[in-house]
Amino acid sequence: MTESLTVERRAASTKAKGRTDPALVRWSLISAALVFLTLFLILPLYAVISNALEKGLSAYGEAISTPDALSAIRLTLLTAAIVIPLNVIFGVAAAWAIARFDFFGKGLLTTLIDIPFSVSPVISGMIFVLLFGLQGLFGNWLAARDLKIVFAVPGIVLATIFVTFPFVARELIPMMQALGTDEEEAAITLGAGGWRTFFRITLPNIKWSLLYGVILCNARAMGEFGAVSVVSGHIRGLTNTMPLHIEILYNDYQFVPAFAVASLLALLAIVTLIAKSAVEWKFERQMAEATQFGGTKGKA
């Protein structure tokens, strides 16, 4: 009891001390953060949009409606549409296995999930070239069956999956570990099957973390450049995603079209950021309500 009171007093003292920090310190930190955001976020975004609209809205509309631009937009959205569901399946399965079971190689699986965070995207793309390219491990087998992975859409999808698969799993693992298994075990004891327990108990508890991981996965999938650049072959109208199309236009000194497509990609990023902020707010609110309910219940 005494130790608990001591901890509470220390926490209250720390909180009170935080509220009484000098105003100069608070405003200096806030100003530094605002300057950093202005220099590295707001000004670059303004430069992209202003250059995209340099020759007017008509030129902007023409730049994003060319056949090559439309092909790049479609391929980017198609890749994200394929990658996200697959990452959701893998992320939920991996998080469930790591959080709910003890098995040989559990630590290794957790480490392998983090590999795309530590490996250069260019190396990730090279892996698939070495596996599925004409001179790769499976190159002859694929060529004999007229199957193309590298320099085709399947290679782009595989490379994007590789660099994005940690996002969903990494959001779900700590959440599922924190939730524990009490509710699921109670549901199974009452006769609920595995799928019913998942959809009625587990999924509602992890839905905001899952959605947060999906948003991060989508943002990375749409903006991925390095790995996709290696496996795509840069075939105009066929294997160029939006980032690759922007690079080609910029290297050809077509600055207005390049910035026009870049502004569209930036707009998608802003929408993703807004969705991410909304999910964070909703999740924090849900956790606060759960904590308040738990505290009220404990006092009762």
N, C-alpha and C positions, 0 to 999 in steps of 0.2 A: 504493500500500500504506500509506504514511504517513498520507495523508488519511483512508483508511478507518479506521485505528486511532484517529485523532484524533476522528472522528465517534462511534465506539463508546465512547470514553472519556467524551466529553461526554454521551452518552445515559445511560451508567451513572452519571455524576456527578449528572445531573438526577434520575434515578430514586432514587438514594440520598438526595438532598436532600429529595425528596418524602416519603420514609419518615421523615425526621427533623424534619418540621414540628412546631412546638410542639403539645402536646395541647390547649391552650386554643383554638388556631385551628381544629383539626379538629373539636372538639366544639361550638364556636360555629357553624360552618358546618352541621354536622349538625342542631343544635337549630333553627337558622333555617329549614332545609328542612322539618323536622318541624312546626314552628309554622305555616308557610305551607300545608302539606298539610292540617293539621288545620282551619285556618280556612276554606280555600277548596275542600276536597274532602270530608273526613270529616264535618264538622258539617253542611254542606248535604245530604249524602246521608242522614245521620241524621235531619235535619228532614223530608225527603221521606218516609222510611219510617215515622217516628213519626206524622206527620199522616195517612198512608195507613191506618194501623192504629188510628187514634184511636177509631173506633166498633166495633172488633172485626173478626174475620176474616169474619164473615158479610156485613157491610157492604162489606168489601174485595172479596169474591167477587162480590157483586151489582154493584159498580161496574165491574169488568172483564169482566162477562158480559152487559152490556146490548147490545142490537142495534147501537147506534151505536159502542160501544167495540169490539165484535167486528169490525165493518166497518172501523174505523180500523186495527185490528191486522192484518187480512187485507190491506188496501191497502198498509200499510207493508211487510209481508213480500213481497207481490207485486211492488211497485216494486223492492225490493232484488233479488229473484230475476230480474227482467228486466235491471236496470242492471248487475249484476256481470258476467254473461257478455259483454255488449256491451263493457264497459270492459276486460275481459281481452283480447278480440279486438283492440280498438283499441290497448291498451297494448303488447301484444306486437308488433303490426305497426309501431307508431310507434317503439318501442325498437329493433326489428330494423333499420328503415330508417335511423335516426339513428346507431346504433352500427356498422353494417356498411357503409354506403355514403356516398359523397360526391356531393352533387347540389345544383343551384341551388335556393336557398330553404331549405336545411337549417337555417340559423340562425333563419329566420322561423318554421319549423315548431316548433322548440324553444321559441321565444318564445310562440307561440300556445297551446301546451300549458299554459303557466303563467298564461294569462289568467284562468281561474276563481279563482286564488289572489288576484288583485289587484282583481277586479271584485266589487262588493257583490252578494250573492245576490238582493236585491230587484231590482237592475238586470237580473240574469240572467233573472228571471221576467218583467220588463217587455219584454225582447227578444222573448219568445215571444208575449206579448199583442199586441205591435206587428206580429208576423208572422202569427199565426194567429187573432187575435181578430176579432170581427164587423167592426170598422173597420180591421183590419190589412191588410197587403199581400196576403195570400192569403185574407182573410175571405170575400169574395164567392164565390170559386171553391169554397171548402169548404162554404159555406152552400148553394150550388146543388146540391151532391152530398150534402147532409145528413150531412156529416162534422164531428165535433166534436173539437177538440184542446184548446183552452183551456176551462177549467171542466169538464174530463173527465179520465179516467185517462191518455190519451196525453200530455196537457200536463204532468201530474205526472211521468210517466216521462221526458219530454224535459228538463224543468227539472232533474231529479235527475241525469240523465246529464251535463248541462252542468257542474254544480258538482262532479261526482265523477271526470270522466274523467282528470284529471292524476295521480291517485294511483297507479294501476298503472304507467303509463308512467314516472313520475318515480322509482319504485323500480327499474325494470328498466334504464333507460338507463345509469346509472353502472356497474351490475353487468355488463352486456353489453360496455361499453367496457373494463372492467378485465379481463374474461376473454379478450379478443382473439379471433382467428379460427383459431388454429393447429389446434385439435382438429377444427373443422368442415372446414377445408381438407383435413386428413388423411383424414377420413371420405369426403369427395367424391372424393379421389384414389383411394381404395380401391374406389370404385364405388357408394357409397351415394347415393341420391337426396335431393332437398331435404327432403321430408317425413320420411324416415327419419333424416336427419341432425338435423332439429329434435327429433324425439321421442326419439332415442337419445343425442344429445350435448347440444344446447342446452337442452332442457327440464329434464333432471336438474341441469344447472349453475345454472339460474336459479329452480328451483322454490321455494326459500325466500323469495327476494325477491318472486316472483310471489304467493305466499301472503300475505306481509306486505302487499303492495299491495292484495290482495283484502280483507283484514281492515280496513284503513283505509277503503277504498271502502265497505264494508258499514256501518261505523260512521257515516260521513257520510251515506250514503243513508237510513238509518233515522232519523237525528236532524235531517235538513234541515228548516228552517222557512221561511226568507225567500223563496227562489225558489218553493217549493211553495205558500206562502200566496198569492202573487200570481196564480198560474195555476189554483188549485184552485176558487175560487168559494165555498169553505167550505160546501159542500152536505152537510148531516148525513146520514150513512149511505151516502154516495156518493163524495165527493171529499175527505173529511177523513182525513189520516194521523194517526198517534198524536200528534205535536207539535201539530197543529192542533186535534185533539180536546181535548187538555189545555188549550189556550188558551181554547176555547169554554166548557168546564166552569168554569174559573177565573173568567172574565168573568161567568158566570152565578151566581157565589158558591157553586158546588157544590164546595167545597174538598176534601172527602174523596174523591169520585170523581176529581177532578183529580189529587190526589196519588197515588191508587191507580194510575191509568194511568201517571203519571210514574214511579212506583216500578218498574213493569213495564219501561218504557223504560230506566230506570237499570240494571235487572237485565241487560237485553240488552247495555248498554254495558259492564257488569262482565265478562260472559262474553266479549265482544269483547276487553277488556283482558287477560284471562287468556290467551286464544288468542294475542294479540299478543306477550305476554311469553314464552309457550312457543315461538313461532316465532323470536323474537329469540335465546332461549337456544340453540335447536337450530342456528340459523344461525351464531352465534358459535362454537359447539362445532365445527361443520363447518369453519369457516374456520381455527380453531386447529389442527385435525387436518391440514388441507391444508398449512398453514404449517409444521407440524412435519415432515410427510412431505417437503415440499420442502426443508427444511433438512437433514434426514437424507440425502436423495438427493444434495444438493449436496456434503455432506462426503464421501459415498462416491465 
